[in-house]
C-alpha cells in the first residue's frame, strides 16, 4: 500500500485539534523564541514545559517551523544530518513479514541479491550490491507496544559509496489481523543528495517487498 500524502491544510487541522492552537499561532510563538538561536531541542522543550504540548507534537511543530523558515531542509534532522522514512503495509502474518525483512532469502526477494546475514547482535551482513554492516538489534516477535510495534531490526550501513556510518531500522507494526506495516528509517545520512538517492531506492525496494510472493 502506498503512503498517502497529507495536504498542508490537513496538517494544520491536525495541529489545531491536538494542541488547541493553529499552526500559525505556534509559528508566531516560535518566532518570538528565536529558534535559529536557541536550537530545536530547547524550542521543543519550551512548548512541552511552558505550553503543555505533547512531546511528539512539539517536535513536529518545531520541525514544520524550521522547514517553513528555511532553518531545516525536508528530511533533515536537528543535528544537520538527513533521514529517510518509507513504509508499506503487507497483508501477511507477522511471521512471514519477519522472514522477509530479516533473512538472506527474504532480502533477495525485495532488496538485493546474494545476501548473507549473521543474525545475532554484533553479527555482520553483506549483499551482492556492496552493502555491508553490523547487526545492532535482532528482531524478535513480541507483544505489541503502545505504537503497535511487534518487532524491530536495526543495523549499520557501511556501503563505501553510499553514506557509510549511517543506520537502518525496520519496524513491524501491527495494523490488524495478518496486516503488518513495515516502517523503514535510514538515518545519519550526511548529505541531501545521498538522502534523495536512498529515498528513491528504499521506496522502490518497499514497493517490491509489498508485491513479493
KOLNU-588284 format. One record per atom (N, C-alpha, C): residue in three letters; x, y, z. Coordinates in steps of 0.05 Angstrom, whole numbers, padded with zeros to 5 digits, always signed. Example, Ala and Ser with C-alpha at 12.3 -4.5 7.8 and 13.67 -1.06 7.14 Angstrom:
2
ALA+00264-00114+00156 ALA+00246-00090+00156 ALA+00264-00066+00156 SER+00257-00045+00142 SER+00273-00021+00143 SER+00258+00001+00157 
This chain:
213
UNK+00017-00024+00000 UNK+00000+00000+00000 UNK+00017+00025+00000 UNK+00012+00043-00018 UNK+00028+00067-00020 UNK+00020+00086+00003 UNK+00040+00101+00013 UNK+00034+00120+00034 UNK+00019+00143+00022 UNK-00004+00150+00035 UNK-00020+00173+00025 UNK-00007+00199+00035 UNK-00005+00218+00017 UNK+00006+00244+00024 UNK-00015+00260+00039 UNK-00007+00276+00058 UNK-00025+00293+00074 UNK-00021+00322+00065 UNK-00043+00335+00059 UNK-00042+00363+00049 UNK-00034+00382+00072 UNK-00025+00406+00065 UNK-00018+00425+00085 UNK-00042+00433+00102 UNK-00066+00435+00090 UNK-00090+00442+00106 UNK-00097+00420+00125 UNK-00093+00395+00117 UNK-00098+00373+00136 UNK-00078+00373+00159 UNK-00053+00379+00153 UNK-00033+00380+00174 UNK-00041+00402+00194 UNK-00049+00425+00184 UNK-00057+00448+00201 UNK-00080+00441+00219 UNK-00100+00427+00207 UNK-00123+00418+00223 UNK-00115+00400+00245 UNK-00097+00381+00240 UNK-00089+00362+00260 UNK-00074+00376+00283 UNK-00057+00395+00276 UNK-00043+00410+00297 UNK-00063+00424+00315 UNK-00083+00438+00303 UNK-00103+00453+00319 UNK-00119+00434+00337 UNK-00127+00411+00326 UNK-00143+00392+00341 UNK-00126+00380+00365 UNK-00101+00375+00360 UNK-00085+00362+00381 UNK-00074+00381+00402 UNK-00070+00407+00395 UNK-00056+00425+00413 UNK-00073+00449+00422 UNK-00096+00454+00409 UNK-00112+00476+00417 UNK-00104+00503+00405 UNK-00083+00503+00389 UNK-00074+00527+00375 UNK-00069+00520+00346 UNK-00073+00540+00328 UNK-00068+00535+00300 UNK-00038+00535+00295 UNK-00030+00525+00272 UNK-00001+00524+00266 UNK+00010+00552+00264 UNK-00006+00571+00253 UNK+00003+00599+00251 UNK+00008+00611+00279 UNK-00009+00604+00298 UNK-00005+00614+00325 UNK+00020+00603+00337 UNK+00026+00577+00333 UNK+00050+00565+00343 UNK+00075+00578+00329 UNK+00072+00583+00304 UNK+00094+00595+00289 UNK+00101+00623+00301 UNK+00081+00639+00308 UNK+00086+00665+00320 UNK+00100+00662+00346 UNK+00092+00642+00362 UNK+00106+00638+00388 UNK+00135+00630+00383 UNK+00140+00613+00364 UNK+00167+00604+00358 UNK+00184+00627+00347 UNK+00172+00645+00332 UNK+00188+00668+00323 UNK+00197+00685+00346 UNK+00180+00688+00367 UNK+00189+00704+00390 UNK+00211+00689+00405 UNK+00213+00663+00403 UNK+00233+00648+00417 UNK+00260+00648+00403 UNK+00260+00657+00377 UNK+00285+00657+00361 UNK+00297+00629+00360 UNK+00282+00611+00346 UNK+00290+00583+00345 UNK+00318+00580+00332 UNK+00324+00597+00313 UNK+00350+00595+00299 UNK+00373+00598+00319 UNK+00369+00613+00341 UNK+00390+00617+00360 UNK+00389+00596+00383 UNK+00365+00591+00393 UNK+00364+00572+00416 UNK+00365+00543+00408 UNK+00358+00537+00383 UNK+00360+00509+00373 UNK+00335+00494+00377 UNK+00333+00472+00362 UNK+00310+00455+00361 UNK+00302+00443+00388 UNK+00321+00431+00402 UNK+00315+00417+00427 UNK+00304+00436+00448 UNK+00316+00459+00451 UNK+00306+00478+00471 UNK+00278+00488+00464 UNK+00274+00494+00438 UNK+00248+00504+00429 UNK+00226+00483+00434 UNK+00231+00458+00428 UNK+00212+00437+00433 UNK+00206+00434+00462 UNK+00226+00436+00479 UNK+00223+00432+00508 UNK+00206+00455+00519 UNK+00209+00479+00508 UNK+00192+00502+00517 UNK+00163+00497+00511 UNK+00157+00486+00487 UNK+00130+00480+00481 UNK+00118+00459+00500 UNK+00134+00440+00508 UNK+00125+00420+00527 UNK+00121+00431+00555 UNK+00141+00445+00565 UNK+00141+00453+00593 UNK+00125+00479+00598 UNK+00125+00497+00579 UNK+00111+00523+00583 UNK+00083+00524+00571 UNK+00078+00507+00551 UNK+00053+00508+00538 UNK+00037+00482+00539 UNK+00048+00461+00551 UNK+00033+00436+00555 UNK+00029+00420+00530 UNK+00046+00424+00510 UNK+00044+00409+00485 UNK+00056+00381+00489 UNK+00044+00360+00478 UNK+00056+00334+00480 UNK+00083+00333+00466 UNK+00099+00314+00475 UNK+00127+00313+00464 UNK+00127+00309+00434 UNK+00111+00290+00424 UNK+00111+00285+00395 UNK+00102+00309+00379 UNK+00081+00322+00388 UNK+00071+00346+00373 UNK+00091+00369+00375 UNK+00104+00372+00398 UNK+00124+00394+00400 UNK+00146+00390+00379 UNK+00155+00365+00376 UNK+00175+00360+00356 UNK+00166+00367+00328 UNK+00141+00358+00321 UNK+00130+00363+00294 UNK+00126+00392+00289 UNK+00116+00407+00309 UNK+00112+00436+00305 UNK+00138+00450+00300 UNK+00158+00444+00315 UNK+00184+00458+00312 UNK+00197+00450+00285 UNK+00195+00425+00277 UNK+00205+00416+00251 UNK+00191+00431+00229 UNK+00164+00432+00230 UNK+00149+00447+00209 UNK+00158+00476+00208 UNK+00162+00488+00231 UNK+00170+00516+00232 UNK+00198+00519+00220 UNK+00216+00502+00227 UNK+00243+00504+00217 UNK+00244+00501+00187 UNK+00228+00483+00176 UNK+00227+00480+00147 UNK+00214+00504+00134 UNK+00193+00515+00145 UNK+00179+00538+00134 UNK+00197+00563+00134 UNK+00214+00565+00155 UNK+00232+00588+00158 UNK+00259+00584+00145 UNK+00263+00562+00131 UNK+00288+00557+00118 UNK+00311+00549+00137 UNK+00304+00541+00161 UNK+00324+00532+00181 UNK+00331+00502+00178 UNK+00314+00488+00164 UNK+00318+00459+00161 UNK+00306+00450+00134 UNK+00320+00433+00119 UNK+00310+00422+00094 UNK+00293+00398+00100 UNK+00274+00391+00081 UNK+00258+00367+00085 UNK+00276+00343+00088 UNK+00270+00326+00108 UNK+00286+00302+00113 UNK+00311+00307+00131 UNK+00315+00332+00139 UNK+00339+00339+00154 UNK+00333+00337+00184 UNK+00351+00325+00199 UNK+00348+00323+00228 UNK+00359+00349+00241 UNK+00353+00352+00267 UNK+00362+00376+00281 UNK+00392+00378+00282 UNK+00407+00355+00281 UNK+00436+00356+00282 UNK+00449+00363+00256 UNK+00432+00366+00235 UNK+00443+00373+00208 UNK+00443+00351+00188 UNK+00443+00326+00198 UNK+00443+00303+00180 UNK+00414+00297+00171 UNK+00411+00278+00152 UNK+00386+00273+00139 UNK+00376+00244+00146 UNK+00350+00240+00141 UNK+00338+00214+00146 UNK+00317+00208+00124 UNK+00314+00183+00119 UNK+00293+00173+00100 UNK+00273+00157+00116 UNK+00247+00161+00111 UNK+00226+00145+00124 UNK+00207+00135+00102 UNK+00204+00109+00100 UNK+00187+00097+00080 UNK+00171+00074+00093 UNK+00146+00071+00087 UNK+00131+00049+00099 UNK+00112+00037+00078 UNK+00106+00012+00081 UNK+00086-00002+00065 UNK+00071-00022+00083 UNK+00047-00028+00076 UNK+00031-00047+00091 UNK+00029-00074+00076 UNK+00035-00096+00090 UNK+00034-00123+00079 UNK+00011-00138+00091 UNK-00005-00150+00074 UNK-00027-00167+00084 UNK-00017-00196+00087 UNK-00001-00199+00108 UNK+00012-00225+00113 UNK+00014-00229+00143 UNK+00016-00254+00152 UNK+00022-00259+00180 UNK+00049-00247+00188 UNK+00051-00240+00213 UNK+00076-00227+00222 UNK+00100-00244+00218 UNK+00097-00271+00221 UNK+00120-00289+00217 UNK+00131-00287+00189 UNK+00113-00285+00169 UNK+00123-00282+00141 UNK+00137-00255+00137 UNK+00126-00234+00149 UNK+00138-00208+00147 UNK+00166-00208+00159 UNK+00169-00221+00182 UNK+00195-00222+00195 UNK+00215-00237+00178 UNK+00206-00258+00165 UNK+00224-00274+00148 UNK+00234-00257+00124 UNK+00216-00239+00114 UNK+00223-00222+00092 UNK+00244-00201+00099 UNK+00241-00189+00123 UNK+00258-00167+00130 UNK+00284-00175+00143 UNK+00286-00200+00152 UNK+00309-00208+00168 UNK+00320-00235+00161 UNK+00322-00242+00135 UNK+00334-00266+00127 UNK+00347-00262+00099 UNK+00368-00276+00093 UNK+00380-00273+00066 UNK+00360-00278+00043 UNK+00345-00300+00046 UNK+00325-00305+00024 UNK+00305-00283+00022 UNK+00296-00272+00045 UNK+00277-00250+00045 UNK+00288-00226+00032 UNK+00313-00218+00039 UNK+00325-00195+00027 UNK+00328-00198-00003 UNK+00335-00222-00012 UNK+00339-00226-00041 UNK+00313-00223-00057 UNK+00290-00224-00043 UNK+00265-00220-00058 UNK+00257-00191-00063 UNK+00267-00173-00046 UNK+00258-00145-00048 UNK+00279-00124-00047 UNK+00303-00132-00039 UNK+00323-00111-00032 UNK+00349-00114-00048 UNK+00359-00138-00052 UNK+00385-00142-00062 UNK+00388-00170-00074 UNK+00413-00180-00076 UNK+00418-00207-00085 UNK+00443-00217-00070 UNK+00445-00244-00068 UNK+00468-00257-00055 UNK+00473-00246-00027 UNK+00451-00242-00012 UNK+00454-00232+00015 UNK+00464-00253+00035 UNK+00479-00244+00054 UNK+00488-00261+00076 UNK+00485-00245+00102 UNK+00471-00258+00122 UNK+00466-00244+00147 UNK+00473-00263+00170 UNK+00490-00254+00188 UNK+00495-00267+00213 UNK+00476-00255+00234 UNK+00453-00267+00237 UNK+00431-00254+00252 UNK+00435-00257+00282 UNK+00454-00242+00293 UNK+00458-00240+00321 UNK+00470-00213+00327 UNK+00466-00203+00351 UNK+00476-00176+00358 UNK+00506-00176+00354 UNK+00516-00157+00338 UNK+00544-00156+00332 UNK+00552-00171+00307 UNK+00533-00188+00297 UNK+00538-00203+00272 UNK+00539-00184+00248 UNK+00552-00194+00227 UNK+00555-00177+00203 UNK+00537-00188+00180 UNK+00532-00170+00161 UNK+00518-00177+00137 UNK+00532-00165+00113 UNK+00527-00175+00090 UNK+00536-00163+00065 UNK+00517-00172+00043 UNK+00517-00157+00021 UNK+00500-00163-00002 UNK+00516-00163-00028 UNK+00504-00173-00049 UNK+00517-00172-00075 UNK+00519-00145-00087 UNK+00506-00125-00074 UNK+00507-00097-00084 UNK+00529-00081-00070 UNK+00544-00094-00052 UNK+00565-00080-00038 UNK+00556-00068-00011 UNK+00531-00072-00004 UNK+00522-00063+00022 UNK+00533-00081+00044 UNK+00540-00070+00066 UNK+00551-00086+00088 UNK+00547-00070+00114 UNK+00550-00084+00136 UNK+00547-00071+00162 UNK+00545-00091+00184 UNK+00536-00081+00207 UNK+00535-00098+00232 UNK+00507-00097+00243 UNK+00497-00119+00253 UNK+00471-00121+00265 UNK+00472-00108+00293 UNK+00454-00089+00298 UNK+00452-00076+00324 UNK+00430-00087+00341 UNK+00408-00095+00329 UNK+00385-00105+00343 UNK+00372-00128+00328 UNK+00370-00151+00340 UNK+00358-00174+00327 UNK+00328-00173+00330 UNK+00313-00177+00309 UNK+00283-00175+00311 UNK+00272-00200+00324 UNK+00255-00196+00344 UNK+00241-00218+00358 UNK+00212-00210+00360 UNK+00194-00227+00352 UNK+00166-00221+00354 UNK+00158-00220+00384 UNK+00145-00198+00391 UNK+00137-00193+00419 UNK+00109-00181+00420 UNK+00096-00180+00443 UNK+00070-00167+00445 UNK+00072-00138+00436 UNK+00051-00128+00424 UNK+00051-00101+00414 UNK+00055-00080+00436 UNK+00073-00061+00431 UNK+00075-00039+00450 UNK+00054-00017+00444 UNK+00056+00006+00456 UNK+00036+00027+00453 UNK+00033+00037+00424 UNK+00054+00032+00407 UNK+00053+00041+00379 UNK+00045+00018+00361 UNK+00040-00006+00373 UNK+00033-00029+00356 UNK+00057-00044+00346 UNK+00081-00036+00354 UNK+00105-00049+00344 UNK+00108-00077+00355 UNK+00113-00096+00337 UNK+00117-00124+00345 UNK+00146-00133+00343 UNK+00161-00120+00326 UNK+00189-00128+00323 UNK+00205-00105+00310 UNK+00231-00104+00315 UNK+00248-00083+00304 UNK+00275-00095+00297 UNK+00285-00089+00273 UNK+00310-00098+00263 UNK+00328-00073+00258 UNK+00351-00071+00270 UNK+00369-00048+00266 UNK+00397-00058+00258 UNK+00408-00043+00239 UNK+00435-00050+00231 UNK+00450-00025+00220 UNK+00476-00026+00221 UNK+00492-00004+00209 UNK+00493-00007+00179 UNK+00500+00015+00166 UNK+00501+00015+00136 UNK+00529+00026+00129 UNK+00545+00009+00117 UNK+00573+00016+00112 UNK+00580+00014+00082 UNK+00561+00019+00064 UNK+00567+00018+00036 UNK+00588+00040+00030 UNK+00611+00034+00019 UNK+00632+00054+00016 UNK+00625+00078-00001 UNK+00605+00075-00019 UNK+00598+00097-00037 UNK+00571+00110-00029 UNK+00557+00099-00010 UNK+00531+00110-00003 UNK+00529+00113+00028 UNK+00537+00137+00037 UNK+00535+00146+00065 UNK+00543+00125+00086 UNK+00568+00116+00085 UNK+00577+00098+00106 UNK+00575+00111+00134 UNK+00570+00095+00154 UNK+00566+00106+00181 UNK+00538+00113+00188 UNK+00519+00108+00169 UNK+00491+00112+00175 UNK+00478+00087+00186 UNK+00452+00088+00193 UNK+00439+00066+00205 UNK+00411+00062+00193 UNK+00402+00036+00194 UNK+00375+00029+00184 UNK+00360+00015+00207 UNK+00335+00023+00210 UNK+00317+00009+00228 UNK+00291+00001+00213 UNK+00283-00023+00217 UNK+00258-00033+00204 UNK+00239-00043+00226 UNK+00216-00030+00228 UNK+00196-00038+00248 UNK+00173-00054+00235 UNK+00163-00073+00249 UNK+00138-00087+00242 UNK+00117-00078+00261 UNK+00096-00064+00250 UNK+00075-00052+00266 UNK+00049-00065+00259 UNK+00035-00075+00279 UNK+00010-00090+00275 UNK-00012-00070+00269 UNK-00026-00074+00247 UNK-00049-00057+00239 UNK-00075-00072+00239 UNK-00075-00098+00243 UNK-00099-00114+00243 UNK-00091-00143+00240 UNK-00110-00162+00239 UNK-00104-00190+00235 UNK-00090-00194+00208 UNK-00066-00205+00210 UNK-00049-00210+00185 UNK-00046-00185+00168 UNK-00043-00163+00182 UNK-00039-00137+00168 UNK-00016-00122+00183 UNK+00007-00121+00170 UNK+00031-00110+00184 UNK+00043-00087+00167 UNK+00047-00065+00181 UNK+00061-00042+00168 UNK+00091-00046+00172 UNK+00106-00045+00150 UNK+00135-00045+00151 UNK+00145-00017+00149 UNK+00156-00006+00170 UNK+00165+00022+00170 UNK+00196+00023+00172 UNK+00208+00034+00151 UNK+00238+00034+00149 UNK+00248+00063+00153 UNK+00268+00066+00170 UNK+00281+00091+00174 UNK+00311+00087+00168 UNK+00322+00104+00151 UNK+00351+00104+00146 UNK+00360+00132+00154 UNK+00376+00134+00176 UNK+00384+00160+00186 UNK+00414+00162+00188 UNK+00423+00185+00198 UNK+00451+00193+00200 UNK+00463+00195+00172 UNK+00447+00205+00153 UNK+00456+00208+00125 UNK+00469+00236+00123 UNK+00494+00237+00112 UNK+00510+00261+00114 UNK+00500+00283+00095 UNK+00491+00276+00071 UNK+00486+00296+00050 UNK+00458+00293+00039 UNK+00446+00316+00031 UNK+00419+00315+00020 UNK+00417+00298-00006 UNK+00438+00300-00023 UNK+00437+00284-00048 UNK+00436+00254-00042 UNK+00451+00245-00022 UNK+00451+00217-00014 UNK+00424+00210-00003 UNK+00412+00228+00013 UNK+00385+00223+00024 UNK+00365+00219+00001 UNK+00366+00236-00019 UNK+00347+00233-00041 UNK+00351+00207-00056 UNK+00376+00200-00061 UNK+00381+00174-00075 UNK+00371+00151-00059 UNK+00377+00151-00033 UNK+00368+00129-00016 UNK+00338+00128-00013 UNK+00325+00151-00012 UNK+00296+00151-00011 UNK+00284+00138-00035 UNK+00295+00145-00059 UNK+00285+00132-00083 UNK+00290+00102-00083 UNK+00314+00094-00073 UNK+00320+00066-00072 UNK+00303+00050-00053 UNK+00299+00061-00029 UNK+00283+00047-00009 UNK+00253+00047-00017 UNK+00244+00068-00030 UNK+00216+00068-00039 UNK+00211+00046-00059 UNK+00229+00043-00078 UNK+00227+00021-00097 UNK+00229-00006-00083 UNK+00247-00009-00064 UNK+00251-00034-00050 UNK+00226-00042-00034 UNK+00214-00022-00020 UNK+00190-00029-00005 UNK+00166-00034-00023 UNK+00165-00022-00046 UNK+00144-00030-00065 UNK+00147-00059-00073 UNK+00172-00068-00078 UNK+00178-00095-00085 UNK+00172-00114-00061 UNK+00177-00105-00037 UNK+00171-00120-00013 UNK+00141-00125-00011 UNK+00125-00104-00015 UNK+00096-00106-00014 UNK+00086-00125-00035 UNK+00098-00125-00058 UNK+00088-00141-00080 UNK+00101-00169-00082 UNK+00120-00175-00064 UNK+00134-00200-00065 UNK+00116-00223-00058 UNK+00123-00247-00069 UNK+00106-00271-00064 UNK+00123-00292-00051 
